[in-house]
Amino acid sequence: MAQLSVEEGLTEAPNGIDELAATEVLAQSLAAMRATGSYRVTGTTVSGNTIDIAFKDGVGSTGSVGAENPVQLVATPGAVYVTGDESLAEVVGADVGTTLAGKWLLISPEAAADFAIFSDGSTFATAVLGADDPDGLTAVREVDGQPAVGLLFPETGGTLWVAATGEPLPLRFEEKGASAGAGVISFTDYGTEVAVTPPAEDAVVDLTKIPVPTPPATPAP
């Protein structure tokens, strides 16, 4: 069977999502995403942060995230390990200039808050795609080579493109102001095996066990 495309006159979604309420399409899309067991997220936000993370639902994730100096991470529901250059100090709130030395950092719950959405595929999907209720749908358009319907989010101005054929999987999220590739996040590699392997114990520095230096006492006047 030849692949359907918008150019060939496809004006309705063969999987019927264009006949549903926008909130129901989002619910079905997130459910279909979870059912695959794994997926990959790549792209760049409007603010300039890049992301390349592979998720295994219920297990964790692995990849990189950041701006000029992306942080490599392995995240699980119980721990977040990160590594990078000296600029990592600003991210984790610790002096890692001499501590890092090619090691992975097991970061504190406070520092890990910035990475919490990466601990699980469902957590990320809900935080990014389910934080706002869509209030409308676009017509069927071709997105990344396949027919899709866009969910419109009024509060953020974003658009989530969902597959209009087969399972209604998320294909791409476009932030308000997306331009020249920035502000576009793609969802791919559904169902692909993802190895989430925490670093070896001897390669880990536990920042929660490093004592915080006590500032010198101020002499009394």
C-alpha positions in Angstrom: 0.0 0.0 0.0 1.4 3.4 -1.0 2.1 5.8 1.8 -0.6 8.4 2.1 0.5 12.0 1.9 -1.1 15.4 2.1 0.1 16.1 -1.4 -2.0 13.2 -2.7 -5.2 14.8 -1.3 -5.4 13.4 2.2 -7.7 15.8 4.1 -8.9 13.5 6.9 -6.9 11.6 9.5 -7.3 7.9 8.7 -6.9 7.0 12.4 -9.9 9.4 13.2 -8.1 11.7 15.6 -9.4 14.8 13.7 -12.9 13.9 14.8 -12.1 13.9 18.5 -11.8 16.7 21.0 -8.3 18.1 21.3 -8.0 17.0 25.0 -8.9 13.4 24.0 -6.4 13.4 21.2 -3.7 14.4 23.7 -4.8 11.7 26.1 -4.7 9.0 23.3 -1.3 10.4 22.1 0.3 10.1 25.5 -1.1 6.6 26.0 0.2 5.5 22.7 3.6 7.0 23.5 3.8 5.1 26.8 2.7 1.8 25.1 5.8 1.8 22.9 8.0 1.5 25.9 10.8 3.8 24.7 11.4 6.8 22.5 14.0 9.5 21.7 13.7 13.3 22.0 16.0 15.6 20.0 16.0 19.3 19.2 16.7 22.8 20.4 14.4 25.0 22.5 13.8 28.7 21.7 16.1 29.6 24.6 18.9 27.7 23.0 19.0 24.5 25.1 19.7 21.3 23.1 18.3 17.9 24.0 19.1 14.4 22.8 17.7 12.0 25.3 16.6 8.4 24.9 13.9 7.2 27.3 12.9 3.8 28.5 9.6 4.0 30.3 9.8 2.9 33.9 13.6 2.6 33.8 15.1 6.0 33.0 17.0 7.8 30.3 20.4 8.6 28.9 21.8 11.3 26.7 22.7 15.0 26.9 21.0 18.3 27.6 22.2 21.9 27.9 23.2 25.0 26.0 26.8 25.8 25.1 28.2 22.9 27.1 25.7 20.1 27.2 25.6 17.9 30.3 25.8 14.1 29.7 23.4 12.3 32.0 22.0 9.0 33.1 18.8 9.3 35.0 16.7 6.7 36.9 13.8 7.1 39.2 16.2 6.9 42.2 19.3 8.7 41.0 20.7 11.2 38.5 24.3 11.0 37.3 25.8 13.8 35.3 29.2 14.6 33.8 30.7 17.5 31.8 33.3 20.2 32.0 33.9 22.9 34.6 30.7 24.7 33.6 28.8 21.9 35.3 29.5 23.7 38.6 26.8 26.2 37.7 24.3 23.5 37.1 24.8 21.3 40.2 25.7 24.1 42.6 29.1 22.7 43.6 32.8 23.3 43.0 33.6 20.4 40.7 36.7 21.9 39.1 39.0 19.4 41.0 36.3 16.9 41.9 35.1 16.0 38.4 38.3 14.7 36.7 36.4 12.6 34.3 34.0 11.2 36.9 30.2 11.0 37.0 28.5 13.1 39.7 25.7 11.6 41.7 23.9 14.8 42.4 21.8 15.8 45.4 17.9 15.8 45.3 18.0 19.6 45.3 20.4 19.8 42.3 18.6 16.9 40.6 15.3 18.9 40.6 16.4 20.5 37.3 16.8 17.0 35.8 13.7 15.4 37.5 11.7 15.2 34.3 14.4 13.0 32.7 14.1 10.3 35.3 11.2 8.5 33.4 9.7 8.6 29.9 6.1 9.1 31.2 7.3 11.9 33.6 8.9 13.8 30.7 5.9 13.3 28.4 3.5 14.5 31.0 5.6 17.5 32.0 6.3 18.7 28.5 3.2 17.7 26.6 0.6 17.4 29.3 1.2 20.6 31.2 -1.4 22.5 29.3 -4.8 21.6 27.8 -5.0 22.0 24.0 -8.1 23.8 22.7 -8.1 23.1 19.0 -6.8 21.0 16.1 -5.2 22.0 12.8 -6.1 20.5 9.4 -4.1 17.4 8.3 -0.6 18.4 7.2 2.6 16.6 6.3 5.1 16.6 9.2 8.4 14.8 9.0 7.2 12.9 6.0 3.9 11.7 7.3 0.4 13.1 7.7 -0.2 14.7 11.1 -2.7 16.8 13.0 -1.6 19.7 15.2 -2.8 20.2 18.8 -2.9 23.9 19.6 -2.0 25.0 23.2 -3.4 28.4 24.0 -1.4 29.2 27.1 2.0 28.5 25.7 1.3 29.1 22.0 2.9 25.7 21.2 1.7 23.1 18.7 2.1 19.3 19.1 2.0 17.4 15.9 0.4 13.9 16.2 0.4 11.1 13.6 -2.8 11.0 11.6 -2.2 7.4 10.5 -1.7 4.3 12.7 -1.2 5.0 16.4 -1.5 8.8 17.2 2.1 9.1 18.4 3.6 12.5 19.0 5.9 13.5 16.1 7.0 17.0 16.9 6.5 19.8 19.3 6.9 23.4 18.1 7.3 26.2 20.7 5.8 29.6 20.2 8.3 31.6 18.1 10.0 28.5 16.6 12.3 29.5 13.8 15.2 28.0 11.8 15.1 24.8 13.8 15.1 26.5 17.2 12.0 25.7 19.3 11.4 22.4 17.6 11.5 19.1 19.5 11.2 15.8 17.6 10.0 12.4 19.0 11.4 9.4 17.2 12.7 5.8 17.6 9.6 4.5 19.3 10.0 1.0 20.6 13.8 1.0 20.1 15.9 -0.7 22.7 17.4 1.8 25.1 20.2 0.8 27.5 20.0 2.9 30.7 23.2 1.9 32.5 24.4 3.8 35.6 28.1 4.4 35.6 30.4 2.0 37.5 30.7 2.8 41.3 34.4 3.7 41.0 33.6 6.3 38.4 31.0 8.1 40.6 31.5 11.0 42.9 28.6 11.4 45.3 28.2 15.1 45.8 25.8 14.5 48.7 28.8 13.1 50.7 31.2 16.0 50.0 31.3 18.3 53.0 30.5 21.9 52.3 33.4 24.2 53.3 32.7 26.3 56.4 33.4 30.0 55.8 36.0 31.5 58.1 34.8 33.2 61.2 34.7 37.0 61.1 36.9 38.5 63.8 35.1 40.5 66.5 35.6 44.2 66.2 
